[in-house]
Amino acid sequence: MLPCVILVEPQMAENVGMAARAMMNCGLEELRLVNPRENHLSDKAIAASSNAEEILYNAKIFSSTSDAIADLNWVAATTARHRDQTKTVMNADEAAKQISTLITDNNKCGIMFGPERTGLRNEDVCLADVIINVPLNPKHCSLNLSQAVLLVGYEFYKTQISIKPAHLETNHTIPAQKEKILLFCNYLEDKLEDCGNFKIGEKREKMIINLRNIFTRGQMTEQELNTLYGVVNHLLRK
C-alpha cells in the first residue's frame, strides 16, 4: 500500500504532468485531483509527465477535498505558510517515517498539495491530521507544485528502499593492494633520485613522505597504477 497524492485545484495541466513525473520518480502511483482547472490528459500534461502518463490516465477526479480524502485514514497537508490552527507540524522526513509506519498497519494515507498560486486553503488544511512544512530559505520558500511533490515523495521513497552507503565504484578494475602502491612509490622515488630531484639531503625524507601520502590516501585502483607507470616511463623516454 502506498500513500496517494492529492492535488487540490491545480491550475496548469503541465504542472499536473510534472507532478505525475515526480510521483513516478518516487514510486508513487495514485493521483487524486480536486477540481483541476485544465484537462490533466491534455497534450501539455502528457508531454510534461515524461513517460509517467500512466499515472495521469489512472487519476481520479473529485469535486471537493472532503470527497477526495473520504476513504483515507490519515492525511497530511503540505504548506509553507503559518496557519492559525492547532495542528502537529512535521518536516517531510518525519512525515515520511510516520506514513511508512501507518501503511504497514494497513492505514490508507494521503498527502495534499494546494494550487500553484495560493497553496491550500485553511478549509483544506483543517481536514488534515498533520501539516508538512519543509524548512527552506524564509526569504523564498515557494516551491513549484512538482518540486513539492518530488521533495515530499522522495522522503517517503527513502523509507521504502535500501540505500547504499558511500562506496568506491571501481567499475572494471579493483582497488590496488598497499604492496603494489608502495612498489610504485619506490619505483618513482628511484627515478626521481636518478634525475637529481633530491638535491637537498635533509629535505629528502619529508619529500618522500609527501609523495607517499599523495598515492596512499586516494583509494587508488590497479588501473590507475598502471596508468601512472605508463606516464612515468613516457616522461623518462622524453
C-alpha positions as a Markdown table, in Angstrom:
| # | Residue | x | y | z |
|---|---|---|---|---|
| 1 | Met | 0.0 | 0.0 | 0.0 |
| 2 | Leu | 1.3 | 3.4 | -1.0 |
| 3 | Pro | 0.2 | 6.9 | 0.0 |
| 4 | Cys | -1.8 | 8.8 | -2.6 |
| 5 | Val | -1.1 | 12.3 | -3.8 |
| 6 | Ile | -3.9 | 14.8 | -3.8 |
| 7 | Leu | -3.6 | 17.9 | -5.9 |
| 8 | Val | -6.3 | 20.4 | -4.8 |
| 9 | Glu | -7.4 | 22.7 | -7.6 |
| 10 | Pro | -4.2 | 22.5 | -9.7 |
| 11 | Gln | -4.2 | 25.3 | -12.2 |
| 12 | Met | -1.9 | 24.3 | -15.0 |
| 13 | Ala | -2.0 | 21.0 | -16.9 |
| 14 | Glu | 1.7 | 20.8 | -17.4 |
| 15 | Asn | 2.2 | 21.1 | -13.6 |
| 16 | Val | -0.1 | 18.1 | -13.1 |
| 17 | Gly | 2.0 | 16.3 | -15.7 |
| 18 | Met | 5.3 | 17.2 | -14.0 |
| 19 | Ala | 3.8 | 16.2 | -10.6 |
| 20 | Ala | 3.0 | 12.8 | -12.1 |
| 21 | Arg | 6.6 | 12.5 | -13.3 |
| 22 | Ala | 7.8 | 13.3 | -9.8 |
| 23 | Met | 5.4 | 10.7 | -8.4 |
| 24 | Met | 6.8 | 8.0 | -10.8 |
| 25 | Asn | 10.4 | 9.0 | -9.7 |
| 26 | Cys | 9.4 | 8.2 | -6.1 |
| 27 | Gly | 7.4 | 5.0 | -6.8 |
| 28 | Leu | 4.1 | 6.6 | -6.0 |
| 29 | Glu | 1.1 | 5.6 | -8.2 |
| 30 | Glu | -2.2 | 7.0 | -7.1 |
| 31 | Leu | -3.1 | 10.6 | -8.1 |
| 32 | Arg | -6.3 | 12.3 | -7.0 |
| 33 | Leu | -7.3 | 15.7 | -8.4 |
| 34 | Val | -9.8 | 18.1 | -6.9 |
| 35 | Asn | -11.4 | 20.4 | -9.4 |
| 36 | Pro | -8.4 | 20.7 | -11.8 |
| 37 | Arg | -8.7 | 23.9 | -13.9 |
| 38 | Glu | -7.3 | 22.3 | -17.0 |
| 39 | Asn | -7.5 | 18.8 | -18.6 |
| 40 | His | -5.0 | 16.5 | -16.9 |
| 41 | Leu | -5.0 | 14.4 | -20.1 |
| 42 | Ser | -4.1 | 17.3 | -22.5 |
| 43 | Asp | -1.1 | 17.1 | -24.7 |
| 44 | Lys | 0.7 | 19.5 | -22.4 |
| 45 | Ala | 0.1 | 17.3 | -19.4 |
| 46 | Ile | 1.1 | 14.1 | -21.2 |
| 47 | Ala | 4.3 | 15.7 | -22.6 |
| 48 | Ala | 5.3 | 17.1 | -19.2 |
| 49 | Ser | 4.8 | 13.7 | -17.5 |
| 50 | Ser | 7.7 | 12.4 | -19.4 |
| 51 | Asn | 6.5 | 8.8 | -19.7 |
| 52 | Ala | 4.6 | 8.8 | -16.5 |
| 53 | Glu | 1.3 | 9.3 | -18.3 |
| 54 | Glu | 0.0 | 6.0 | -16.8 |
| 55 | Ile | -0.5 | 7.9 | -13.5 |
| 56 | Leu | -2.5 | 10.6 | -15.4 |
| 57 | Tyr | -4.7 | 8.1 | -17.1 |
| 58 | Asn | -5.5 | 6.4 | -13.8 |
| 59 | Ala | -6.0 | 9.7 | -11.9 |
| 60 | Lys | -9.3 | 10.1 | -10.0 |
| 61 | Ile | -11.3 | 13.4 | -10.2 |
| 62 | Phe | -13.2 | 14.8 | -7.2 |
| 63 | Ser | -15.4 | 17.8 | -6.8 |
| 64 | Ser | -14.3 | 18.5 | -3.2 |
| 65 | Thr | -11.4 | 17.9 | -0.9 |
| 66 | Ser | -13.6 | 16.1 | 1.6 |
| 67 | Asp | -14.6 | 13.7 | -1.1 |
| 68 | Ala | -11.0 | 13.1 | -2.2 |
| 69 | Ile | -10.0 | 12.1 | 1.3 |
| 70 | Ala | -13.2 | 10.3 | 2.4 |
| 71 | Asp | -11.7 | 6.8 | 2.3 |
| 72 | Leu | -8.4 | 7.7 | 3.9 |
| 73 | Asn | -7.3 | 7.1 | 7.5 |
| 74 | Trp | -4.6 | 9.7 | 7.7 |
| 75 | Val | -3.9 | 12.8 | 5.7 |
| 76 | Ala | -1.0 | 15.3 | 5.6 |
| 77 | Ala | -1.4 | 18.9 | 4.3 |
| 78 | Thr | 1.7 | 20.5 | 2.8 |
| 79 | Thr | 2.1 | 24.2 | 3.3 |
| 80 | Ala | 4.9 | 26.8 | 3.7 |
| 81 | Arg | 2.7 | 29.3 | 5.5 |
| 82 | His | 1.9 | 29.6 | 9.2 |
| 83 | Arg | -1.7 | 28.5 | 9.9 |
| 84 | Asp | -3.7 | 29.7 | 12.9 |
| 85 | Gln | -4.7 | 26.1 | 13.7 |
| 86 | Thr | -3.9 | 23.6 | 16.4 |
| 87 | Lys | -2.1 | 21.0 | 14.3 |
| 88 | Thr | 1.0 | 18.9 | 14.6 |
| 89 | Val | 3.7 | 20.3 | 12.2 |
| 90 | Met | 6.2 | 17.9 | 10.8 |
| 91 | Asn | 9.1 | 18.2 | 8.3 |
| 92 | Ala | 9.0 | 15.9 | 5.3 |
| 93 | Asp | 11.4 | 13.4 | 6.8 |
| 94 | Glu | 9.3 | 12.9 | 9.9 |
| 95 | Ala | 6.1 | 12.6 | 8.0 |
| 96 | Ala | 7.6 | 10.0 | 5.7 |
| 97 | Lys | 8.5 | 7.8 | 8.6 |
| 98 | Gln | 5.1 | 8.1 | 10.1 |
| 99 | Ile | 3.4 | 7.3 | 6.8 |
| 100 | Ser | 5.7 | 4.3 | 6.4 |
| 101 | Thr | 4.6 | 3.0 | 9.8 |
| 102 | Leu | 0.9 | 3.7 | 9.2 |
| 103 | Ile | 0.8 | 1.9 | 5.9 |
| 104 | Thr | 2.5 | -1.1 | 7.4 |
| 105 | Asp | -0.6 | -1.3 | 9.6 |
| 106 | Asn | -2.9 | -1.1 | 6.5 |
| 107 | Asn | -3.8 | 2.6 | 7.0 |
| 108 | Lys | -4.6 | 4.4 | 3.8 |
| 109 | Cys | -2.7 | 7.7 | 3.7 |
| 110 | Gly | -2.7 | 10.8 | 1.5 |
| 111 | Ile | -0.6 | 13.9 | 1.0 |
| 112 | Met | -2.4 | 17.1 | -0.1 |
| 113 | Phe | -0.8 | 19.8 | -2.2 |
| 114 | Gly | -2.6 | 23.1 | -2.9 |
| 115 | Pro | -2.9 | 25.3 | -6.0 |
| 116 | Glu | 0.3 | 26.7 | -7.5 |
| 117 | Arg | -0.5 | 30.4 | -6.8 |
| 118 | Thr | -2.0 | 30.3 | -3.3 |
| 119 | Gly | -1.4 | 26.9 | -1.8 |
| 120 | Leu | -4.0 | 25.0 | 0.3 |
| 121 | Arg | -6.9 | 27.0 | 1.9 |
| 122 | Asn | -7.5 | 26.8 | 5.6 |
| 123 | Glu | -10.6 | 24.9 | 4.8 |
| 124 | Asp | -8.5 | 22.2 | 3.3 |
| 125 | Val | -5.8 | 22.2 | 5.9 |
| 126 | Cys | -8.3 | 21.7 | 8.7 |
| 127 | Leu | -9.2 | 18.3 | 7.2 |
| 128 | Ala | -5.7 | 17.0 | 7.6 |
| 129 | Asp | -4.2 | 15.1 | 10.6 |
| 130 | Val | -0.8 | 16.9 | 10.3 |
| 131 | Ile | 0.9 | 19.7 | 8.4 |
| 132 | Ile | 4.1 | 19.0 | 6.5 |
| 133 | Asn | 6.3 | 22.1 | 6.5 |
| 134 | Val | 9.7 | 21.9 | 4.7 |
| 135 | Pro | 12.2 | 24.3 | 6.3 |
| 136 | Leu | 13.5 | 26.4 | 3.4 |
| 137 | Asn | 15.0 | 29.8 | 3.0 |
| 138 | Pro | 12.5 | 32.1 | 4.8 |
| 139 | Lys | 13.2 | 34.8 | 2.2 |
| 140 | His | 12.0 | 32.5 | -0.6 |
| 141 | Cys | 10.3 | 29.3 | 0.4 |
| 142 | Ser | 7.9 | 29.0 | -2.5 |
| 143 | Leu | 8.1 | 25.7 | -4.5 |
| 144 | Asn | 6.7 | 24.7 | -7.8 |
| 145 | Leu | 4.0 | 22.1 | -7.4 |
| 146 | Ser | 6.0 | 19.3 | -8.9 |
| 147 | Gln | 9.1 | 20.2 | -6.8 |
| 148 | Ala | 7.0 | 20.0 | -3.7 |
| 149 | Val | 5.6 | 16.5 | -4.8 |
| 150 | Leu | 9.2 | 15.4 | -5.6 |
| 151 | Leu | 10.6 | 16.6 | -2.3 |
| 152 | Val | 8.0 | 15.0 | -0.1 |
| 153 | Gly | 7.7 | 11.9 | -2.2 |
| 154 | Tyr | 11.4 | 11.3 | -2.1 |
| 155 | Glu | 11.5 | 11.4 | 1.6 |
| 156 | Phe | 8.9 | 8.7 | 1.6 |
| 157 | Tyr | 10.7 | 6.7 | -1.1 |
| 158 | Lys | 13.8 | 6.6 | 1.1 |
| 159 | Thr | 11.9 | 4.7 | 3.7 |
| 160 | Gln | 11.0 | 2.0 | 1.2 |
| 161 | Ile | 14.4 | 1.3 | -0.2 |
| 162 | Ser | 17.8 | 0.1 | 1.0 |
| 163 | Ile | 20.3 | 3.0 | 0.3 |
| 164 | Lys | 23.9 | 2.0 | -0.3 |
| 165 | Pro | 26.4 | 3.8 | 1.9 |
| 166 | Ala | 29.1 | 5.8 | 0.3 |
| 167 | His | 31.5 | 3.5 | -1.6 |
| 168 | Leu | 34.2 | 3.5 | -4.2 |
| 169 | Glu | 32.9 | 2.5 | -7.6 |
| 170 | Thr | 35.8 | 0.8 | -9.4 |
| 171 | Asn | 34.0 | -0.4 | -12.5 |
| 172 | His | 36.3 | -2.8 | -14.3 |
| 173 | Thr | 39.2 | -2.7 | -12.0 |
| 174 | Ile | 39.9 | -3.3 | -8.3 |
| 175 | Pro | 41.5 | -1.3 | -5.5 |
| 176 | Ala | 45.2 | -1.7 | -5.5 |
| 177 | Gln | 46.9 | -3.5 | -2.7 |
| 178 | Lys | 49.1 | -1.4 | -0.5 |
| 179 | Glu | 52.1 | -3.6 | -1.5 |
| 180 | Lys | 51.6 | -2.6 | -5.2 |
| 181 | Ile | 51.2 | 1.1 | -4.3 |
| 182 | Leu | 54.4 | 1.1 | -2.3 |
| 183 | Leu | 56.2 | -0.7 | -5.1 |
| 184 | Phe | 55.2 | 2.1 | -7.4 |
| 185 | Cys | 56.3 | 4.7 | -4.8 |
| 186 | Asn | 59.7 | 3.0 | -4.6 |
| 187 | Tyr | 59.9 | 3.0 | -8.4 |
| 188 | Leu | 59.0 | 6.7 | -8.6 |
| 189 | Glu | 61.5 | 7.6 | -5.9 |
| 190 | Asp | 64.3 | 5.7 | -7.6 |
| 191 | Lys | 63.6 | 7.6 | -10.9 |
| 192 | Leu | 63.4 | 10.9 | -9.1 |
| 193 | Glu | 66.8 | 10.1 | -7.4 |
| 194 | Asp | 68.3 | 9.3 | -10.8 |
| 195 | Cys | 67.0 | 12.6 | -12.1 |
| 196 | Gly | 68.6 | 14.5 | -9.2 |
| 197 | Asn | 65.3 | 15.6 | -7.7 |
| 198 | Phe | 66.6 | 15.0 | -4.1 |
| 199 | Lys | 69.4 | 17.6 | -4.2 |
| 200 | Ile | 68.9 | 18.8 | -0.6 |
| 201 | Gly | 69.6 | 15.7 | 1.6 |
| 202 | Glu | 67.8 | 17.0 | 4.7 |
| 203 | Lys | 64.6 | 17.5 | 2.7 |
| 204 | Arg | 64.6 | 14.1 | 1.1 |
| 205 | Glu | 62.7 | 12.3 | 3.8 |
| 206 | Lys | 60.0 | 15.0 | 4.0 |
| 207 | Met | 59.6 | 15.0 | 0.2 |
| 208 | Ile | 59.2 | 11.2 | 0.1 |
| 209 | Ile | 56.6 | 11.3 | 2.9 |
| 210 | Asn | 54.6 | 13.9 | 1.0 |
| 211 | Leu | 54.8 | 11.8 | -2.2 |
| 212 | Arg | 53.6 | 8.7 | -0.5 |
| 213 | Asn | 50.8 | 10.5 | 1.2 |
| 214 | Ile | 49.5 | 11.5 | -2.3 |
| 215 | Phe | 49.4 | 7.9 | -3.5 |
| 216 | Thr | 48.3 | 6.1 | -0.3 |
| 217 | Arg | 45.3 | 8.2 | 0.7 |
| 218 | Gly | 43.3 | 8.2 | -2.6 |
| 219 | Gln | 41.9 | 4.6 | -2.8 |
| 220 | Met | 44.0 | 4.0 | -5.9 |
| 221 | Thr | 43.0 | 1.3 | -8.3 |
| 222 | Glu | 45.2 | -1.1 | -10.2 |
| 223 | Gln | 44.2 | 0.5 | -13.5 |
| 224 | Glu | 45.3 | 3.9 | -12.1 |
| 225 | Leu | 48.6 | 2.5 | -11.0 |
| 226 | Asn | 49.3 | 1.1 | -14.5 |
| 227 | Thr | 48.4 | 4.5 | -16.0 |
| 228 | Leu | 51.0 | 6.1 | -13.7 |
| 229 | Tyr | 53.7 | 3.6 | -14.6 |
| 230 | Gly | 53.0 | 4.4 | -18.2 |
| 231 | Val | 53.1 | 8.2 | -17.7 |
| 232 | Val | 56.5 | 8.0 | -15.8 |
| 233 | Asn | 58.0 | 5.7 | -18.4 |
| 234 | His | 56.9 | 8.0 | -21.2 |
| 235 | Leu | 58.4 | 11.1 | -19.4 |
| 236 | Leu | 61.7 | 9.2 | -18.9 |
| 237 | Arg | 61.9 | 8.4 | -22.6 |
| 238 | Lys | 61.4 | 12.1 | -23.4 |
